[in-house]
Amino acid sequence: MARLPRWITQHLAALRTVLVFTVLTGIMYPLAVLAVAQIPGLNDKADGSLLYDADGNVIGSSLIGQSYTDEEGNAILDYFQSRPSMAAGETGDYDPLVSGASNIGPENVVDTLPDPALGWDGDANASKSLLTKVCERSFAIGEREGVDGSRPYCAPSGASAVGAVLGVFYSEGTSGEVTRVVSLNEACGTTEAPFLHEYEGVQVECAEYGTSYAAAVITPIEGDAPAEPAVPADAVTASGSGLDPHISPEYAELQVERIAAERDASAEDIEALVEDSTTGRFLGFMGEPAVNVVELNLALDEQFPLN
């Protein structure tokens, strides 16, 4: 019997190897993983940690946050509020299709001011710095929760707040006498006067749109706000993914009185719900305690339904 050419036997061996590993890794292994994932205690996580309402309808996942705001982006006062989701899109709607970090760090403190004729909503080239966004959020949360929303390096401006940042011009470039000072995040015409009247004896000016202040030394002003703000840091900053469903126990506690009043419940009952939705440190020492807002609001609707 004639033997097959060597190149054919090599190709047949390779084909057999492909078929064997296709069955093992493409069929048997995935089926084995699927079978293990359906073991009671694991199946919920494997299926996406889905959450259901009283009628059995899927309303979300305990792993992905949701925003509790109206069509205009205003907080719905009947619900605990989540972290900002700006890293997942400017709409803040926890959209997993645009999840990702903003890659903006603590040195992002100067706004790109809008054309006065277009405003913030109309000028696509304008952008608020991370600092100004944090200041605005802290101010708004303070108003909503009835606490002091001030924080270091933030200043009241009009009906909100901005990053308290000056552009300081010196006679010797970066040293010498102060010759001019500009409040970089306060555009002329948007506020009656800059947050600081004068700096080192020089009157502070508002910022003129279209004017370059590149020669100025950027100088954040700490101000006299408490070193430990009443509004926690997680309330004013997004998570890395923009999808985190958790907030700190401190932020949850800040909202208890409002929720109790809106739901006609006692603060003690609402605090009990918060405690039930709180997870501790992983293995007792890793991470920080956190409150799952999605699960908390679901429990809130079940125990204290809206009229």
Backbone as numpy.savetxt, mean C-alpha at the origin, in Angstrom:
# Nx Ny Nz CAx CAy CAz Cx Cy Cz
19.86 -61.68 -38.42 19.00 -60.48 -38.42 19.90 -59.24 -38.42
19.61 -58.35 -39.33 20.42 -57.15 -39.46 20.18 -56.18 -38.31
21.23 -55.58 -37.84 21.12 -54.62 -36.75 20.81 -53.24 -37.32
20.05 -52.49 -36.56 19.72 -51.13 -36.98 20.96 -50.25 -36.90
21.02 -49.27 -37.76 22.16 -48.34 -37.69 22.24 -47.70 -36.31
23.46 -47.36 -35.92 23.70 -46.80 -34.59 22.89 -45.52 -34.34
22.78 -44.66 -35.34 22.08 -43.39 -35.13 20.60 -43.60 -34.87
20.04 -44.68 -35.48 18.61 -44.95 -35.24 18.41 -45.46 -33.81
19.28 -46.37 -33.34 19.14 -46.88 -31.97 19.31 -45.77 -30.95
20.19 -44.82 -31.24 20.36 -43.69 -30.32 19.10 -42.83 -30.26
18.48 -42.59 -31.41 17.26 -41.79 -31.44 16.11 -42.52 -30.77
16.02 -43.85 -30.95 14.97 -44.62 -30.29 15.14 -44.59 -28.76
16.40 -44.67 -28.29 16.66 -44.60 -26.85 16.26 -43.23 -26.30
16.59 -42.20 -27.07 16.21 -40.86 -26.63 14.70 -40.69 -26.59
14.01 -41.26 -27.59 12.54 -41.18 -27.64 11.93 -41.91 -26.45
12.46 -43.09 -26.11 11.95 -43.83 -24.95 12.15 -43.03 -23.67
13.31 -42.37 -23.55 13.59 -41.55 -22.37 12.60 -40.40 -22.25
12.33 -39.75 -23.39 11.37 -38.63 -23.39 9.99 -39.12 -22.96
9.57 -40.27 -23.50 8.24 -40.80 -23.15 8.16 -41.16 -21.68
9.20 -41.79 -21.15 9.19 -42.19 -19.74 9.11 -40.97 -18.83
9.96 -39.97 -19.09 9.97 -38.79 -18.23 8.73 -37.91 -18.43
8.12 -37.98 -19.62 6.86 -37.28 -19.84 5.77 -37.86 -18.95
5.74 -39.20 -18.89 4.75 -39.85 -18.03 5.03 -39.56 -16.56
6.31 -39.64 -16.17 6.66 -39.45 -14.77 6.45 -38.01 -14.30
7.04 -37.06 -15.05 7.03 -35.67 -14.59 5.85 -34.85 -15.13
5.26 -35.29 -16.24 4.16 -34.54 -16.82 2.80 -35.03 -16.44
2.72 -36.28 -15.97 1.41 -36.87 -15.63 1.38 -37.37 -14.18
2.28 -38.32 -13.87 2.22 -38.95 -12.55 2.55 -37.98 -11.42
3.62 -37.18 -11.60 4.00 -36.24 -10.54 2.92 -35.19 -10.29
2.38 -34.50 -11.33 1.30 -33.54 -11.07 0.08 -34.17 -10.41
-0.28 -35.41 -10.83 -1.42 -36.08 -10.21 -1.14 -36.40 -8.74
0.11 -36.77 -8.44 0.47 -37.07 -7.05 0.39 -35.80 -6.19
0.89 -34.70 -6.73 0.81 -33.43 -6.00 -0.64 -33.01 -5.80
-1.47 -33.19 -6.83 -2.89 -32.85 -6.72 -3.56 -33.70 -5.66
-3.21 -35.00 -5.61 -3.82 -35.89 -4.62 -3.43 -35.47 -3.20
-2.15 -35.12 -3.00 -1.71 -34.67 -1.67 -2.40 -33.37 -1.29
-2.59 -32.48 -2.30 -3.20 -31.18 -2.02 -4.65 -31.30 -1.61
-5.29 -32.42 -1.89 -6.69 -32.60 -1.52 -6.87 -33.23 -0.14
-5.77 -33.48 0.54 -5.87 -34.01 1.91 -6.53 -32.96 2.79
-7.50 -33.35 3.62 -8.14 -32.39 4.52 -7.10 -31.63 5.34
-7.28 -30.32 5.38 -6.31 -29.46 6.05 -5.39 -28.77 5.08
-5.19 -29.37 3.90 -4.37 -28.77 2.85 -5.20 -28.28 1.67
-6.40 -28.89 1.49 -7.17 -28.61 0.29 -7.62 -27.16 0.18
-7.91 -26.51 1.32 -8.35 -25.12 1.26 -7.25 -24.22 0.71
-6.01 -24.41 1.19 -4.90 -23.61 0.69 -4.59 -23.94 -0.76
-4.68 -25.21 -1.13 -4.40 -25.60 -2.50 -5.41 -25.02 -3.47
-6.64 -24.83 -3.03 -7.69 -24.29 -3.89 -7.71 -22.77 -3.92
-6.77 -22.13 -3.23 -6.68 -20.68 -3.29 -7.15 -19.96 -2.05
-7.37 -20.69 -0.94 -7.83 -20.07 0.30 -9.06 -19.19 0.06
-10.04 -19.76 -0.65 -11.23 -18.99 -1.04 -12.12 -18.71 0.15
-12.80 -17.56 0.09 -13.75 -17.17 1.12 -15.14 -17.13 0.51
-16.14 -17.54 1.29 -17.51 -17.63 0.80 -18.44 -16.80 1.68
-19.50 -16.27 1.06 -20.51 -15.57 1.85 -21.53 -16.56 2.39
-22.58 -16.06 3.05 -23.57 -16.93 3.67 -24.32 -17.78 2.65
-24.36 -17.34 1.39 -25.06 -18.08 0.34 -24.15 -19.04 -0.41
-22.91 -19.13 0.02 -21.97 -20.05 -0.61 -21.27 -19.49 -1.84
-21.41 -18.20 -2.08 -20.75 -17.59 -3.23 -19.32 -17.19 -2.88
-18.39 -17.42 -3.81 -17.00 -17.01 -3.60 -16.92 -15.49 -3.64
-16.36 -14.89 -2.60 -16.26 -13.43 -2.54 -14.81 -12.96 -2.49
-13.88 -13.88 -2.55 -12.48 -13.48 -2.54 -11.59 -14.56 -1.99
-10.36 -14.17 -1.71 -9.37 -15.08 -1.14 -8.76 -14.42 0.09
-8.48 -15.23 1.08 -7.85 -14.68 2.28 -6.40 -14.28 2.04
-5.89 -14.59 0.85 -4.50 -14.26 0.51 -4.37 -12.96 -0.27
-5.49 -12.42 -0.76 -5.47 -11.22 -1.59 -6.38 -10.17 -0.98
-5.85 -8.97 -0.77 -6.62 -7.91 -0.16 -7.71 -7.37 -1.07
-8.58 -6.60 -0.50 -9.64 -5.92 -1.24 -9.73 -4.49 -0.73
-10.21 -3.60 -1.58 -10.40 -2.22 -1.14 -11.87 -2.03 -0.76
-12.09 -1.30 0.31 -13.45 -1.06 0.80 -13.74 0.43 0.64
-13.86 0.81 -0.63 -14.09 2.20 -0.99 -15.23 2.29 -1.99
-15.79 3.50 -2.13 -16.86 3.69 -3.11 -16.26 3.99 -4.47
-17.12 4.33 -5.44 -16.66 4.54 -6.82 -15.71 5.72 -6.93
-15.77 6.65 -5.99 -14.89 7.81 -6.03 -13.63 7.61 -5.20
-13.47 6.41 -4.65 -12.27 6.11 -3.88 -12.35 6.50 -2.42
-13.53 6.92 -1.96 -13.69 7.29 -0.55 -13.94 6.06 0.30
-13.41 6.06 1.52 -13.55 4.91 2.40 -15.02 4.67 2.75
-15.44 3.41 2.70 -16.77 3.03 3.17 -16.66 2.85 4.68
-17.30 3.71 5.43 -17.08 3.79 6.87 -17.58 2.58 7.63
-18.41 1.74 7.01 -18.93 0.55 7.69 -17.91 -0.57 7.76
-16.78 -0.42 7.10 -15.80 -1.50 7.01 -14.42 -1.05 7.48
-13.66 -2.03 7.98 -12.25 -1.79 8.26 -11.54 -1.51 6.94
-10.64 -0.57 6.94 -9.93 -0.19 5.73 -8.61 -0.94 5.62
-8.25 -1.27 4.39 -7.02 -1.99 4.11 -5.85 -1.03 3.97
-4.68 -1.59 3.71 -3.53 -0.77 3.35 -3.76 -0.14 1.98
-3.07 0.94 1.65 -3.13 1.45 0.28 -2.64 0.37 -0.68
-3.18 0.36 -1.89 -2.75 -0.63 -2.87 -2.15 0.05 -4.09
-1.51 1.20 -3.88 -1.02 1.97 -5.01 0.07 1.24 -5.79
0.75 0.30 -5.13 1.77 -0.47 -5.86 1.13 -1.37 -6.90
-0.18 -1.63 -6.72 -0.89 -2.48 -7.68 -1.74 -1.65 -8.62
-1.29 -0.45 -8.93 -2.03 0.40 -9.85 -2.56 1.63 -9.14
-2.63 2.72 -9.86 -3.04 3.98 -9.26 -4.50 3.96 -8.82
-5.28 3.00 -9.31 -6.68 2.94 -8.90 -6.81 2.38 -7.49
-5.78 1.73 -7.01 -5.82 1.20 -5.65 -6.85 0.11 -5.47
-7.10 -0.69 -6.50 -8.18 -1.66 -6.44 -7.71 -3.10 -6.24
-6.49 -3.29 -5.78 -5.96 -4.63 -5.53 -6.07 -5.52 -6.78
-5.69 -4.99 -7.91 -5.74 -5.73 -9.16 -4.50 -6.61 -9.28
-4.65 -7.94 -9.22 -3.47 -8.82 -9.27 -2.75 -8.81 -10.61
-3.41 -8.29 -11.66 -2.79 -8.26 -12.97 -1.70 -7.20 -13.07
-1.72 -6.24 -12.15 -0.69 -5.18 -12.17 0.03 -5.14 -10.84
0.13 -6.28 -10.19 0.81 -6.33 -8.90 2.30 -6.08 -9.06
2.87 -5.40 -8.09 4.31 -5.16 -8.12 4.70 -4.01 -7.24
5.97 -3.94 -6.91 6.46 -2.88 -6.06 6.61 -1.58 -6.85
6.51 -0.46 -6.15 6.66 0.83 -6.81 8.13 1.18 -7.04
9.03 0.53 -6.28 10.47 0.81 -6.34 10.79 2.26 -5.99
9.92 2.87 -5.19 10.14 4.23 -4.71 10.60 4.16 -3.27
11.72 4.83 -2.97 12.30 4.75 -1.63 12.10 6.02 -0.83
12.66 6.06 0.37 12.46 7.19 1.28 13.05 8.50 0.79
13.90 8.46 -0.23 14.46 9.70 -0.76 13.57 10.35 -1.81
12.45 9.71 -2.12 11.50 10.27 -3.07 10.62 11.27 -2.34
11.06 12.53 -2.26 10.38 13.52 -1.41 9.94 14.77 -2.16
10.27 14.90 -3.45 9.93 16.11 -4.19 8.89 15.79 -5.26
7.78 16.53 -5.25 6.72 16.34 -6.24 7.12 16.90 -7.60
6.57 16.31 -8.66 6.61 16.93 -9.97 5.30 17.65 -10.14
5.32 18.96 -10.02 4.10 19.75 -9.97 3.38 19.76 -11.31
2.04 19.84 -11.28 1.27 19.81 -12.53 1.15 21.19 -13.16
0.84 21.19 -14.43 0.49 22.43 -15.12 -0.76 23.01 -14.45
-0.72 24.26 -13.98 -1.88 24.83 -13.30 -3.16 24.77 -14.11
-3.05 24.78 -15.44 -4.24 24.74 -16.29 -4.85 23.34 -16.35
-4.06 22.33 -15.98 -4.54 20.94 -16.07 -4.80 20.32 -14.71
-4.00 20.66 -13.72 -4.17 20.09 -12.39 -3.61 18.67 -12.31
-3.70 18.09 -11.11 -3.14 16.76 -10.87 -3.80 15.70 -11.73
-5.10 15.81 -11.96 -5.81 14.78 -12.73 -5.60 14.91 -14.23
-5.23 16.11 -14.68 -5.12 16.31 -16.11 -3.72 16.27 -16.67
-2.72 16.48 -15.83 -1.33 16.52 -16.29 -0.68 15.15 -16.09
-0.49 14.44 -17.18 0.07 13.08 -17.09 1.52 13.08 -16.65
2.22 14.21 -16.80 3.62 14.28 -16.42 3.82 14.60 -14.94
2.76 15.01 -14.28 2.86 15.37 -12.87 2.81 14.12 -12.01
3.47 14.16 -10.87 3.43 13.03 -9.95 3.75 13.49 -8.54
3.07 12.87 -7.58 3.32 13.20 -6.18 4.40 12.26 -5.64
5.25 12.80 -4.84 6.31 12.00 -4.24 5.73 11.03 -3.21
6.53 10.03 -2.87 6.11 9.09 -1.84 5.82 9.83 -0.54
6.65 10.81 -0.21 6.44 11.55 1.04 5.11 12.28 1.03
4.77 12.96 -0.04 3.51 13.68 -0.10 2.33 12.72 -0.04
2.43 11.57 -0.71 1.35 10.58 -0.64 1.15 10.09 0.79
2.25 9.83 1.48 2.16 9.40 2.88 1.52 10.48 3.73
1.92 11.73 3.52 1.36 12.85 4.30 -0.14 12.99 4.04
-0.55 12.92 2.79 -1.97 13.04 2.44 -2.79 11.93 3.08
-2.27 10.70 2.99 -3.01 9.57 3.56 -3.13 9.70 5.07
-2.03 10.09 5.71 -2.05 10.21 7.16 -3.03 11.30 7.60
-3.05 12.41 6.88 -3.97 13.50 7.19 -5.42 13.03 7.03
-5.72 12.31 5.93 -7.08 11.84 5.67 -7.53 10.82 6.72
-6.63 9.90 7.10 -6.97 8.89 8.09 -7.19 9.54 9.45
-6.36 10.52 9.78 -6.55 11.24 11.03 -7.92 11.91 11.09
-8.34 12.52 9.98 -9.66 13.14 9.92 -10.76 12.10 10.08
-10.59 10.95 9.43 -11.62 9.91 9.45 -11.75 9.25 10.82
-10.61 9.02 11.48 -10.64 8.30 12.74 -10.64 9.20 13.97
-10.59 10.51 13.74 -10.63 11.45 14.87 -9.37 11.47 15.70
-8.21 11.31 15.05 -6.93 11.37 15.75 -6.02 12.36 15.04
-4.89 12.62 15.64 -3.90 13.52 15.05 -3.21 12.81 13.88
-3.43 13.30 12.67 -2.85 12.67 11.49 -1.50 13.22 11.10
-0.93 14.09 11.93 0.37 14.67 11.60 1.49 13.65 11.77
2.58 13.86 11.06 3.75 13.02 11.20 4.98 13.82 10.77
6.16 13.41 11.20 7.38 14.15 10.85 7.54 14.31 9.34
8.05 15.46 8.93 8.33 15.81 7.54 7.07 15.98 6.70
5.94 16.20 7.38 4.69 16.51 6.69 4.20 17.87 7.18
3.50 18.58 6.30 2.99 19.90 6.67 1.59 20.08 6.12
0.68 20.69 6.89 -0.65 21.02 6.36 -0.52 21.95 5.17
-1.36 21.71 4.17 -1.36 22.57 2.99 -2.75 22.55 2.38
-3.46 23.66 2.50 -4.83 23.69 2.01 -5.69 22.73 2.82
-6.46 21.89 2.13 -7.35 20.94 2.81 -6.67 19.60 3.06
-5.37 19.50 2.79 -4.68 18.23 2.97 -3.30 18.48 3.56
-2.31 17.74 3.06 -0.95 17.87 3.55 0.03 17.55 2.43
1.26 18.03 2.58 2.30 17.76 1.59 3.59 17.42 2.32
4.55 16.90 1.58 5.87 16.69 2.13 6.53 18.02 2.43
6.99 18.18 3.66 7.59 19.45 4.08 9.04 19.49 3.62
9.24 19.94 2.39 10.57 19.91 1.78 10.89 21.28 1.19
12.05 21.80 1.56 12.51 23.08 1.04 13.65 22.88 0.05
13.71 23.78 -0.92 14.87 23.86 -1.80 15.68 25.08 -1.37
16.86 24.85 -0.81 17.64 25.94 -0.22 18.82 26.29 -1.14
18.90 27.55 -1.53 20.00 28.03 -2.37 21.04 28.72 -1.48
22.31 28.35 -1.68 23.41 28.92 -0.90 24.31 29.76 -1.80
24.99 30.70 -1.19 25.87 31.59 -1.95 27.06 30.86 -2.56
27.47 29.74 -1.93 28.63 28.98 -2.42 28.22 27.63 -3.00
27.02 27.54 -3.50 26.55 26.28 -4.08 25.85 25.42 -3.04
26.66 24.71 -2.24 26.09 23.87 -1.18 26.48 24.37 0.21
27.09 25.51 0.27 27.49 26.08 1.55 27.44 27.60 1.45
27.75 28.25 2.54 27.73 29.70 2.57 26.40 30.22 3.09
26.08 31.45 2.76 24.85 32.07 3.23 23.65 31.59 2.40
22.50 31.50 3.08 21.27 31.16 2.39 20.80 32.39 1.62
20.57 32.22 0.32 20.17 33.35 -0.52 18.71 33.27 -0.97
18.17 32.05 -1.01 16.80 31.87 -1.48 16.28 30.53 -0.96
14.98 30.48 -0.64 14.38 29.25 -0.14 13.01 29.06 -0.80
12.75 27.84 -1.32 11.50 27.53 -2.01 10.87 26.30 -1.38
9.55 26.36 -1.12 8.82 25.17 -0.68 8.49 24.35 -1.92
9.25 23.31 -2.17 9.23 22.61 -3.45 7.91 21.91 -3.76
7.15 21.53 -2.75 5.92 20.78 -2.98 4.66 21.63 -2.87
4.83 22.93 -2.77 3.67 23.83 -2.69 3.70 24.80 -3.86
2.83 24.54 -4.83 2.78 25.38 -6.02 2.10 26.71 -5.73
2.59 27.75 -6.33 1.96 29.07 -6.17 0.52 29.01 -6.67
-0.36 29.59 -5.91 -1.77 29.60 -6.28 -2.58 28.50 -5.65
-1.90 27.50 -5.04 -2.63 26.39 -4.42 -2.69 26.51 -2.91
-1.93 27.42 -2.36 -1.93 27.61 -0.92 -1.73 29.09 -0.61
-2.28 29.54 0.51 -2.17 30.95 0.86 -0.73 31.34 1.14
0.00 30.46 1.80 1.40 30.74 2.13 2.12 29.42 2.34
3.42 29.36 2.07 4.18 28.13 2.34 4.06 27.70 3.80
4.29 26.42 4.05 4.12 25.88 5.40 5.08 26.52 6.40
6.20 27.04 5.91 7.19 27.70 6.77 7.38 29.13 6.27
7.27 30.08 7.20 7.34 31.49 6.79 8.76 31.86 6.36
9.75 31.47 7.14 11.13 31.79 6.77 12.07 30.70 7.24
13.25 30.65 6.60 14.26 29.65 6.92 15.61 30.37 7.00
16.21 30.31 8.17 17.47 30.99 8.43 17.43 32.46 7.99
16.31 33.11 8.33 16.18 34.53 8.08 15.76 34.91 6.68
15.55 33.92 5.80 15.15 34.18 4.42 13.70 33.74 4.23
12.90 34.60 3.62 11.50 34.28 3.40 11.36 33.12 2.43
10.44 32.20 2.76 10.21 31.01 1.93 9.21 31.35 0.84
9.53 30.94 -0.40 8.66 31.19 -1.55 7.88 29.92 -1.90
6.77 30.11 -2.61 6.08 28.96 -3.19 6.80 28.55 -4.47
6.51 27.37 -4.97 7.18 26.87 -6.17 6.42 27.29 -7.42
7.15 27.78 -8.40 6.55 28.19 -9.68 6.63 27.03 -10.67
5.49 26.69 -11.29 5.45 25.62 -12.28 6.40 25.94 -13.44
7.17 24.94 -13.86 8.08 25.09 -14.99 9.43 25.66 -14.64
9.63 26.03 -13.36 10.92 26.58 -12.93 11.80 25.46 -12.39
13.05 25.44 -12.79 13.98 24.42 -12.31 14.62 24.85 -10.99
14.60 23.93 -10.03 15.24 24.19 -8.74 16.37 23.19 -8.51
16.97 22.74 -9.60 18.01 21.72 -9.51 19.22 22.20 -8.72
19.46 23.51 -8.69 20.64 24.02 -7.99 20.43 24.12 -6.49
19.20 23.89 -6.05 18.90 24.00 -4.61 19.29 22.72 -3.88
19.57 22.86 -2.60 19.84 21.72 -1.74 18.51 21.27 -1.14
18.10 20.03 -1.42 16.82 19.52 -0.91 16.93 19.34 0.60
16.02 20.00 1.33 16.10 20.03 2.79 14.74 19.69 3.41
14.51 18.43 3.80 13.26 18.09 4.49 13.22 18.73 5.88
12.05 19.17 6.28 11.86 19.80 7.58 11.03 18.88 8.47
11.61 18.48 9.59 10.94 17.50 10.46 9.67 18.05 11.09
9.68 19.29 11.49 8.49 19.87 12.12 8.33 19.43 13.56
7.17 19.73 14.13 6.94 19.43 15.55 5.91 18.32 15.76
5.67 17.49 14.75 4.75 16.35 14.89 5.35 15.32 15.84
4.51 14.49 16.47 5.04 13.45 17.37 5.98 12.49 16.63
7.02 12.06 17.31 7.96 11.11 16.70 7.28 9.78 16.40
6.27 9.42 17.21 5.47 8.20 16.98 4.08 8.64 16.56
3.80 8.71 15.27 2.50 9.19 14.80 1.34 8.31 15.28
0.17 8.92 15.42 -1.02 8.16 15.81 -1.47 7.22 14.70
-1.17 7.58 13.47 -1.52 6.75 12.31 -0.34 5.84 11.99
-0.50 4.51 12.08 0.62 3.59 11.86 1.17 3.66 10.44
2.39 3.23 10.29 3.06 3.30 8.98 2.36 2.45 7.93
1.83 1.28 8.32 1.20 0.42 7.32 -0.10 0.99 6.79
-0.68 1.96 7.50 -1.91 2.60 7.04 -1.66 3.55 5.88
-0.41 3.97 5.71 -0.11 5.00 4.71 0.87 4.52 3.64
1.29 3.26 3.71 2.21 2.72 2.71 1.68 1.40 2.17
1.91 1.16 0.90 1.49 -0.10 0.28 2.50 -1.20 0.57
2.06 -2.44 0.45 2.98 -3.57 0.59 3.78 -3.72 -0.70
4.76 -4.61 -0.69 5.58 -4.80 -1.87 4.79 -5.24 -3.08
3.79 -6.08 -2.87 2.97 -6.56 -3.98 1.78 -5.66 -4.25
1.39 -4.87 -3.25 0.17 -4.09 -3.36 -1.07 -4.92 -3.14
-0.92 -6.19 -2.75 -2.06 -7.10 -2.60 -2.21 -7.65 -1.18
-1.38 -7.22 -0.27 -1.38 -7.78 1.09 -2.73 -7.55 1.77
-3.40 -8.62 2.25 -4.69 -8.46 2.92 -4.57 -8.11 4.40
-3.36 -7.95 4.90 -3.15 -7.75 6.33 -2.85 -6.30 6.68
-3.26 -5.91 7.87 -2.86 -4.65 8.47 -2.33 -4.95 9.86
-1.71 -3.98 10.47 -1.18 -4.17 11.82 -2.32 -4.13 12.84
-2.16 -4.80 13.98 -3.17 -4.68 15.04 -3.39 -3.23 15.47
-2.34 -2.41 15.38 -2.47 -1.00 15.76 -3.42 -0.25 14.81
-3.33 -0.54 13.51 -4.23 0.11 12.56 -5.66 -0.39 12.74
-5.81 -1.68 13.03 -7.15 -2.21 13.28 -7.75 -1.57 14.52
-6.95 -1.45 15.58 -7.44 -0.85 16.82 -7.86 0.60 16.60
-7.15 1.30 15.74 -7.48 2.69 15.45 -8.88 2.82 14.85
-9.35 1.78 14.18 -10.64 1.82 13.48 -11.80 1.27 14.28
-11.52 0.69 15.44 -12.55 0.00 16.22 -13.71 0.91 16.59
-13.43 2.10 17.12 -14.48 3.01 17.57 -15.41 3.39 16.43
-14.84 3.67 15.27 -15.67 4.04 14.12 -16.56 2.88 13.69
-15.99 1.69 13.61 -16.77 0.53 13.20 -17.88 0.24 14.20
-17.57 0.33 15.48 -18.58 0.08 16.51 -19.75 1.06 16.38
-19.44 2.31 16.11 -20.50 3.31 15.95 -21.31 3.05 14.69
-20.66 2.71 13.59 -21.35 2.48 12.33 -22.20 1.22 12.37
-21.76 0.21 13.11 -22.47 -1.07 13.16 -23.39 -1.20 14.38
-23.48 -0.13 15.17 -24.31 -0.14 16.37 -23.93 -1.31 17.27
-22.64 -1.47 17.51 -22.11 -2.55 18.34 -21.20 -1.94 19.40
-20.83 -2.76 20.37 -19.90 -2.28 21.39 -18.47 -2.42 20.90
-17.61 -1.56 21.41 -16.20 -1.63 21.03 -15.59 -2.96 21.45
-16.07 -3.52 22.57 -15.54 -4.80 23.04 -15.86 -5.92 22.05
-17.07 -5.91 21.47 -17.44 -6.94 20.49 -16.59 -6.82 19.23
-16.35 -5.59 18.79 -15.55 -5.39 17.58 -14.10 -5.80 17.85
-13.59 -5.48 19.02 -12.22 -5.87 19.37 -12.08 -7.39 19.40
-13.15 -8.08 19.82 -13.10 -9.55 19.83 -12.99 -10.09 18.41
-13.69 -9.47 17.46 -13.58 -9.89 16.06 -12.17 -9.64 15.54
-11.58 -8.51 15.91 -10.22 -8.20 15.50 -9.25 -9.25 16.02
-9.42 -9.63 17.25 -8.53 -10.64 17.85 -8.65 -11.98 17.14
-9.88 -12.35 16.75 -10.09 -13.62 16.05 -9.44 -13.62 14.68
-9.28 -12.44 14.07 -8.69 -12.35 12.73 -7.20 -12.01 12.77
-6.62 -12.05 13.96 -5.21 -11.71 14.13 -4.35 -12.97 14.16
-3.29 -12.96 13.40 -2.32 -14.06 13.42 -1.05 -13.57 14.09
-0.40 -14.46 14.84 0.83 -14.10 15.54 2.06 -14.27 14.67
3.19 -14.16 15.28 4.45 -14.33 14.56 4.62 -15.79 14.11
5.13 -15.98 12.91 5.37 -17.33 12.40 6.41 -18.02 13.27
6.08 -19.21 13.74 6.93 -20.00 14.63 7.25 -19.26 15.93
6.47 -18.23 16.21 6.62 -17.52 17.47 7.65 -16.41 17.49
8.45 -16.28 16.41 9.49 -15.24 16.44 9.73 -14.57 15.10
9.14 -15.06 14.02 9.37 -14.48 12.71 8.20 -13.58 12.31
8.52 -12.39 11.79 7.49 -11.48 11.35 6.82 -10.75 12.49
5.67 -10.16 12.21 4.91 -9.39 13.18 3.46 -9.86 13.18
2.76 -9.68 14.30 1.31 -9.98 14.31 0.60 -9.18 13.24
-0.45 -9.74 12.66 -1.17 -9.05 11.58 -2.65 -9.42 11.63
-3.48 -8.53 11.09 -4.93 -8.73 11.06 -5.35 -8.86 9.60
-6.04 -9.95 9.27 -6.52 -10.16 7.91 -7.82 -9.37 7.73
-7.76 -8.27 6.97 -8.91 -7.38 6.83 -10.06 -8.04 6.08
-9.75 -8.87 5.09 -10.80 -9.52 4.31 -11.62 -10.45 5.20
-10.93 -11.28 5.98 -11.63 -12.18 6.89 -12.37 -11.39 7.98
-11.76 -10.31 8.44 -12.37 -9.50 9.49 -13.66 -8.86 9.01
-13.66 -8.30 7.81 -14.87 -7.67 7.29 -15.96 -8.69 6.97
-15.56 -9.89 6.57 -16.53 -10.95 6.33 -17.21 -11.33 7.65
-16.43 -11.49 8.71 -16.99 -11.79 10.02 -17.86 -10.64 10.53
-17.47 -9.43 10.20 -18.23 -8.25 10.59 -19.63 -8.27 9.97
-19.71 -8.61 8.68 -21.00 -8.68 8.01 -21.87 -9.81 8.55
-21.22 -10.91 8.95 -21.98 -12.04 9.48 -22.55 -11.77 10.87
-21.78 -11.12 11.72 -22.22 -10.92 13.09 -22.94 -9.60 13.32
-22.59 -8.59 12.53 -23.24 -7.28 12.67 -23.63 -6.77 11.29
-24.61 -7.43 10.67 -25.00 -7.05 9.30 -25.53 -5.63 9.22
-25.32 -5.04 8.06 -25.81 -3.68 7.82 -27.32 -3.72 7.65
-28.00 -2.69 8.12 -29.45 -2.61 8.00 -29.85 -2.30 6.57
